[in-house]
Amino acid sequence: MVLHTNIPSVPAPKSAESSSEETQQREEEDPNLLPAGNLSSSFEEFTPACTDESAGESYRFQCSRPGQYQCRETALVFHMKDGGQVLYRILPWSRSQLSPHHKKPAGPLFDLRCVKEGSMCQLHLPHCEIRSTGGCRFLSVAHVNDDGIEFIRPQKITETHVVIDVTGFSCYGNVKDEASPSVPIRALVLPFYKPPQDPDTEHIINVLLLPHNVSVKDVVRSRKTLDRDETYVQTPAHCKLQPQQVYSLTTSPGGDSVEVQPTEAEFFEDSYNNYLETFQLIYEMKMKHIRLSLKDSSSNGVWERRVCVSSSEVKASPGSARLNLPPQEQLLEVWSSLVERISESNLLKLLDKLLERRVINYDELETAKEKTNRGERTRCVVDTVSKKGRDASSEMIEILNDLDPFLCGDLALI
């Protein structure tokens, strides 16, 4: 598909400074653009039918009635006002289209087609911003078709998605102002293990730092085109990273037994076209597990996991099946372990943070605190939040990862 950028309907490019000022002004004029409450979700999740093509995987979704449906592979949400079929795939961005408008990618570019015209009324595109940092203010949606590109103002932005009305179909993707401030975003640390071809060759682990809203399945497919012997190691991947920040990766065991290259690397928030490794680990001795620790320039740990690297076990790492579950089901799966292992101090901090972010209200906070012991309080908060749906549960998991990353890593709670 040939994409053009010179269409009359698009305003002339403005300076990055004026673009940023306009975005801030828009935020002040429209306080409902970023609703703080209403985290509950009525999305019905589905696994799409997939077709593996040479140009990339294509997805197909068929529904028979109106509703809001979320794709497990891409996190896209389709608001259908009638039954119909949606065909979609991920395409590479053209930076030359975005640069004249002082925009950069803030999510994958999705090519969508609706077989029955008018059956979809809204599209929810996943984002990786953290609302409390203000990064959502600089988001918009690029609509790309054969005539060129236009930028759509969101109807609203939730904790996890940018929501737009749709009337026609072609390509849609989140973009962000180039002049937007550098703030932390939700991110993923994805390890890929390459076993040796024979006992005398080296083991390799490639580690990717990517924005949280990439499609992991698309990353795995793309990596397979580079090296068919490489295997994705499913491990809790969630963390928060600062764009343009320099990070280092350390290992245990370490020292001379494992070589990490480069010693430091920068995190890029707009890595949606090329899924190349950020770090590479090389070692000769046989190991079943290795502990990886990602640190920022101040040597503060931002992510640490024990990773299975045994070629016989790498496909079945503990808790890996939980990676693809919706957040509310993740919470319910670890219910009993969380009751036993969360500390009293972290439970109280969790309740305060949930109230602060409006995931729970004051009455729900008091109900939880009135329970006679830590176990009952934990059961109460998990039950309350999981019933509120995906967004509320995702918020609780994010808070738990901040409070106790090692417990969440052990429980595969991401």
Secondary structure, 3 states (H helix, E strand, C coil): CCCCCCCCCCCCCCCHHHHHHHHHHHHHHCHHHCCCCCCCCCCEEECCEEEEECCEEEEEEEECCCEEEEECCCCCEEEECCCEEEEEEEECCCHHHHHHHCEEEEEEEEEEEECCCCCEEEEEEECCECHHHCHHHHEEEEEEECCEEEEECCCEECCCEEEEECCCCCEEEEEEECCCCCCCEEEEEEEEEECCCCCCCCEEEEEEEEECCCCHHHHHHHHHHHCCCCEECCCCCEEEECCCCEEEEEEECCHHHEEEECCCEECCCCCCCCCCCCEEEEECCCCCEEEEEEECCCCCEEEEEEEECCCCCHHHCCCHHHHHCCHHHHHHHCHHHHHHHCCHHHHHHHHHHHHHCCCCCHHHHHHHHCCCCHHHHHHHHHHHHHCCCHHHHHHHHHHHHHHCHHHHHHCCCC
